[in-house]
């Protein structure tokens, strides 16, 4: 059964690549300064569209934070116009990852080498883009392939329940909530990131998935 699920996941990925090509969408790693600027501007535009941020917190029209210094961003281009983004944060210690800065994580119940995990963040697609679901798949596939290449064992991310359900469906994997010592949040860090509005609207939580469980039934 697990082999069948893995084959199904591979076929989904193949189909995504095929359809993205048909619809004129390509996904590239943002390596140049110009591409990185495009990521920060698009990130601002998307978060503004969805009401996640107060635009006054970003007067230059770019959304950037200190985690961008040790991260990789992928940019979805439709007919060479930026429409979607996703970011992978790499690290070697807990302070490299924003969930561990915002929440008081219980590391007695959640312990794993930080160099073997990566944080998925800043995923977004312009609201009125056609084939949004397909582009979402394409962005997630790039993260999957990158993680596989570099021996990542865990993904951590902050989101709300609706997206958790989608991740379970797409990757056919259990999704776990990161255990906390208490509910207290570092609100100063949230303000520094400019995400207090997002926090108030969606009440997100930190989650993780185990890379080795991708392709299993995601009922957790």
C-alpha positions in Angstrom: 0.0 0.0 0.0 2.8 2.4 0.9 4.5 1.8 -2.5 1.1 2.5 -4.2 0.8 5.8 -2.3 4.4 6.8 -3.3 3.7 6.0 -6.9 0.5 8.1 -6.7 2.4 11.0 -5.2 5.0 10.7 -8.0 2.3 10.7 -10.7 0.7 13.8 -9.1 4.1 15.5 -9.2 4.6 14.6 -12.9 1.1 15.8 -13.8 1.7 19.1 -12.0 4.9 19.7 -14.0 3.1 18.9 -17.2 0.1 21.2 -16.5 2.3 24.1 -15.2 4.2 24.0 -18.5 0.9 24.1 -20.5 -0.3 27.1 -18.5 2.9 29.0 -18.9 4.0 28.7 -15.3 7.6 28.1 -14.2 9.0 28.0 -10.7 12.5 29.3 -10.1 14.8 29.7 -7.1 15.3 33.4 -6.3 19.1 33.7 -6.5 19.8 37.1 -8.0 19.2 40.4 -6.2 16.5 41.2 -8.7 14.7 37.9 -8.1 14.9 38.4 -4.3 13.5 41.9 -4.6 10.6 40.5 -6.7 10.0 38.0 -3.9 9.8 40.7 -1.2 7.5 42.9 -3.3 5.2 40.0 -4.2 5.2 38.9 -0.6 4.0 42.3 0.5 1.4 42.4 -2.3 0.0 39.0 -1.4 -0.1 39.7 2.4 -1.7 43.0 1.7 -4.4 41.5 -0.6 -5.4 39.0 2.0 -5.4 41.5 4.9 -2.6 39.7 6.8 -0.5 42.8 7.4 -0.9 46.5 8.0 0.7 48.1 4.9 2.0 51.0 7.1 4.4 48.5 8.6 6.1 48.2 5.2 6.5 51.7 3.8 8.9 50.6 1.0 6.4 48.1 -0.3 8.7 45.1 0.5 8.2 42.4 3.1 11.5 41.1 4.4 12.7 39.8 7.7 15.9 38.6 9.3 15.1 34.9 8.4 15.6 35.9 4.7 19.4 36.0 5.4 19.5 32.2 5.9 16.7 31.0 3.6 15.8 30.1 0.1 12.8 31.4 -1.8 11.1 30.0 -4.8 9.2 32.3 -7.2 6.3 31.2 -9.4 6.2 33.1 -12.7 3.2 33.0 -15.0 4.1 34.3 -18.5 7.2 35.7 -16.7 5.1 37.7 -14.2 5.6 36.9 -10.5 2.4 35.3 -9.0 3.5 33.0 -6.2 6.2 32.5 -3.5 7.4 30.1 -0.9 10.3 30.2 1.5 12.5 27.5 3.1 14.4 28.6 6.3 17.5 26.6 7.1 19.3 26.6 10.4 21.5 24.9 13.0 20.0 26.2 16.2 16.5 26.8 17.6 16.7 30.6 17.2 17.1 30.2 13.4 13.4 29.2 13.2 10.6 31.6 13.9 8.2 29.2 15.6 10.8 28.6 18.3 11.1 32.4 18.8 7.4 33.1 18.9 6.1 30.1 21.0 7.5 28.5 24.1 8.2 25.0 22.7 8.5 22.0 25.0 11.8 20.6 23.7 11.5 17.6 26.1 8.7 16.4 23.9 9.9 17.8 20.6 13.7 17.1 20.2 15.4 16.7 16.8 18.7 18.0 15.2 18.0 21.5 14.0 20.2 21.0 11.0 17.9 18.2 9.9 14.7 20.3 9.8 13.6 23.2 7.7 10.9 25.8 8.2 8.3 26.3 5.4 7.0 29.9 5.4 5.7 32.8 3.4 3.7 30.7 1.0 1.3 32.8 -1.1 -0.3 33.3 -4.5 -1.9 36.4 -5.8 -5.6 36.3 -5.1 -7.0 36.5 -8.7 -4.4 34.2 -10.3 -5.9 31.4 -12.4 -4.9 27.8 -11.5 -3.9 28.8 -8.0 -4.2 25.2 -6.7 -1.9 23.9 -9.4 0.7 26.6 -8.6 0.4 25.8 -4.9 1.2 22.2 -5.8 4.2 23.3 -7.9 5.7 25.4 -5.1 5.3 22.6 -2.6 6.9 20.1 -5.0 10.0 22.3 -5.3 10.2 22.4 -1.5 9.8 18.6 -1.4 12.6 18.0 -4.0 14.9 20.4 -2.2 14.3 18.7 1.1 14.9 15.3 -0.4 18.2 16.5 -2.0 19.6 17.9 1.2 18.6 15.2 3.7 15.9 17.1 5.6 13.9 14.9 8.0 11.3 17.3 9.3 9.3 20.3 8.1 8.1 22.8 10.6 5.6 25.5 9.8 3.0 27.9 11.3 -0.5 27.9 9.8 -4.2 27.4 10.5 -6.3 24.3 10.3 -7.5 24.7 6.7 -3.9 24.6 5.3 -3.1 21.7 7.6 -5.9 19.7 6.0 -4.5 20.5 2.5 -1.0 19.4 3.4 -2.4 16.1 4.7 -4.2 15.6 1.4 -1.4 16.6 -0.9 1.4 14.7 0.8 -0.8 11.9 2.3 1.0 12.3 5.6 0.2 12.8 9.3 0.6 16.4 10.5 1.6 16.9 14.2 1.2 20.0 16.4 4.4 21.1 18.0 4.0 20.7 21.8 4.2 23.9 23.9 5.2 24.6 27.5 2.5 27.2 27.6 0.3 29.3 25.3 2.2 32.6 25.9 3.4 34.2 22.6 6.4 36.5 22.1 4.3 39.3 20.7 7.3 41.6 20.2 8.7 39.1 17.7 5.3 38.9 16.0 5.2 42.7 15.7 8.7 42.8 14.4 7.6 40.4 11.6 4.6 42.6 11.0 2.2 39.7 11.4 0.1 40.7 14.4 -3.0 41.1 12.1 -2.5 37.6 10.7 -2.2 36.3 14.3 -5.4 38.0 15.4 -7.4 36.8 12.4 -6.3 33.1 12.1 -4.8 32.2 15.5 -2.2 30.0 13.8 -0.3 27.2 15.5 3.1 25.6 14.9 3.1 22.2 13.3 5.5 19.6 11.8 5.6 16.6 9.6 8.1 13.8 9.4 9.7 13.5 6.0 9.8 9.6 6.2 6.0 9.6 6.7 5.2 11.4 3.5 3.1 8.9 1.4 1.4 7.4 4.5 -2.2 7.9 5.3 -2.5 11.4 6.9 -5.1 10.8 9.6 -3.2 12.3 12.5 
